[in-house]
Amino acid sequence: MTARTSTAAENDKRIAHTRNRLVLEQARAVGLLGTAKDTRLSGRVPSELIEAAKKRAHVTSDTELLELALSRLALEDDFGTRLVRRKGSIAADIDLGI
């Protein structure tokens, strides 16, 4: 059971690192991340929130967490909003073939 739990944890970590890398690469590709770090961000948040986010993202530094979180937010698509806007735009009696 321990080996299985360890394998699952390692798999989660590997997936998180891959996802993080892809997000940061995409942010760099669209010009959101560069070599200059010219802005300081400061705020007060619960330490439990920071630790839970770091654990979930498998990152260790506050800077890494902020870059990742802000990149995800900046790159987030609006699929959900567009989907909800379409509500009622397809006739209720259409045959979907299901």
DRENDO-1510 file (C-alpha; in Angstrom, 1 decimal, always signed):
<recs>
REC; n; res; u; v; w
REC; 1; MET; +0.0; +0.0; +0.0 .
REC; 2; THR; +2.9; +2.4; +0.8 .
REC; 3; ALA; +4.5; +1.8; -2.6 .
REC; 4; ARG; +1.2; +2.5; -4.3 .
REC; 5; THR; +0.6; +5.7; -2.3 .
REC; 6; SER; +4.2; +6.8; -3.1 .
REC; 7; THR; +3.8; +6.1; -6.8 .
REC; 8; ALA; +0.5; +8.1; -6.9 .
REC; 9; ALA; +2.2; +11.0; -5.1 .
REC; 10; GLU; +5.1; +10.9; -7.4 .
REC; 11; ASN; +2.7; +10.8; -10.4 .
REC; 12; ASP; +0.8; +13.8; -9.1 .
REC; 13; LYS; +4.1; +15.7; -8.6 .
REC; 14; ARG; +5.2; +14.9; -12.1 .
REC; 15; ILE; +1.9; +16.0; -13.6 .
REC; 16; ALA; +2.0; +19.2; -11.6 .
REC; 17; HIS; +5.5; +20.0; -12.7 .
REC; 18; THR; +4.6; +19.4; -16.4 .
REC; 19; ARG; +1.5; +21.5; -16.1 .
REC; 20; ASN; +3.4; +24.3; -14.4 .
REC; 21; ARG; +6.2; +24.2; -17.0 .
REC; 22; LEU; +3.6; +24.4; -19.8 .
REC; 23; VAL; +1.8; +27.3; -18.2 .
REC; 24; LEU; +5.0; +29.3; -17.7 .
REC; 25; GLU; +6.2; +28.5; -21.3 .
REC; 26; GLN; +2.9; +29.7; -22.7 .
REC; 27; ALA; +3.2; +32.9; -20.6 .
REC; 28; ARG; +6.7; +33.5; -21.9 .
REC; 29; ALA; +5.5; +32.8; -25.5 .
REC; 30; VAL; +2.9; +35.6; -25.3 .
REC; 31; GLY; +5.3; +38.0; -23.6 .
REC; 32; LEU; +3.9; +37.9; -20.0 .
REC; 33; LEU; +7.1; +36.6; -18.5 .
REC; 34; GLY; +10.6; +37.9; -19.5 .
REC; 35; THR; +13.9; +38.3; -17.9 .
REC; 36; ALA; +13.2; +41.5; -16.0 .
REC; 37; LYS; +11.3; +41.2; -12.7 .
REC; 38; ASP; +10.5; +44.9; -12.3 .
REC; 39; THR; +7.4; +44.8; -10.0 .
REC; 40; ARG; +7.1; +43.9; -6.4 .
REC; 41; LEU; +3.8; +42.5; -5.2 .
REC; 42; SER; +2.8; +42.6; -1.5 .
REC; 43; GLY; -0.2; +41.6; +0.4 .
REC; 44; ARG; -1.5; +39.8; +3.5 .
REC; 45; VAL; -3.0; +36.4; +3.1 .
REC; 46; PRO; -3.4; +33.5; +5.5 .
REC; 47; SER; -0.3; +31.3; +5.7 .
REC; 48; GLU; -2.5; +28.2; +5.4 .
REC; 49; LEU; -3.6; +29.4; +2.0 .
REC; 50; ILE; -0.1; +29.9; +0.8 .
REC; 51; GLU; +1.1; +26.5; +2.1 .
REC; 52; ALA; -1.9; +24.7; +0.6 .
REC; 53; ALA; -1.4; +26.4; -2.8 .
REC; 54; LYS; +2.4; +25.6; -2.7 .
REC; 55; LYS; +1.6; +22.0; -1.8 .
REC; 56; ARG; -1.1; +21.7; -4.6 .
REC; 57; ALA; +1.2; +23.3; -7.2 .
REC; 58; HIS; +4.3; +21.4; -6.0 .
REC; 59; VAL; +6.3; +24.7; -5.7 .
REC; 60; THR; +8.5; +25.9; -2.8 .
REC; 61; SER; +9.0; +29.6; -3.2 .
REC; 62; ASP; +6.5; +32.4; -2.9 .
REC; 63; THR; +7.8; +34.0; -6.1 .
REC; 64; GLU; +7.3; +30.7; -8.0 .
REC; 65; LEU; +3.8; +30.4; -6.7 .
REC; 66; LEU; +2.9; +34.0; -7.6 .
REC; 67; GLU; +4.3; +33.7; -11.2 .
REC; 68; LEU; +2.4; +30.4; -11.7 .
REC; 69; ALA; -0.9; +31.7; -10.2 .
REC; 70; LEU; -0.8; +35.0; -12.1 .
REC; 71; SER; +0.2; +33.2; -15.3 .
REC; 72; ARG; -2.7; +30.8; -15.0 .
REC; 73; LEU; -5.1; +33.7; -14.3 .
REC; 74; ALA; -3.8; +35.8; -17.2 .
REC; 75; LEU; -4.0; +32.9; -19.7 .
REC; 76; GLU; -7.3; +31.5; -18.5 .
REC; 77; ASP; -9.8; +31.2; -21.3 .
REC; 78; ASP; -13.4; +32.3; -21.1 .
REC; 79; PHE; -15.0; +29.0; -22.2 .
REC; 80; GLY; -17.4; +28.9; -19.2 .
REC; 81; THR; -18.7; +32.4; -19.8 .
REC; 82; ARG; -19.1; +31.8; -23.5 .
REC; 83; LEU; -20.9; +28.5; -22.8 .
REC; 84; VAL; -23.4; +30.1; -20.4 .
REC; 85; ARG; -24.1; +32.9; -22.8 .
REC; 86; ARG; -25.2; +30.3; -25.4 .
REC; 87; LYS; -27.9; +29.0; -23.1 .
REC; 88; GLY; -31.2; +28.9; -25.0 .
REC; 89; SER; -29.6; +29.5; -28.4 .
REC; 90; ILE; -30.2; +26.0; -29.6 .
REC; 91; ALA; -33.8; +25.0; -30.2 .
REC; 92; ALA; -35.2; +22.7; -27.5 .
REC; 93; ASP; -36.7; +20.4; -30.1 .
REC; 94; ILE; -33.5; +19.8; -32.1 .
REC; 95; ASP; -32.6; +16.1; -32.6 .
REC; 96; LEU; -29.2; +15.6; -31.1 .
REC; 97; GLY; -29.1; +11.9; -32.1 .
REC; 98; ILE; -28.4; +10.8; -28.6 .
</recs>
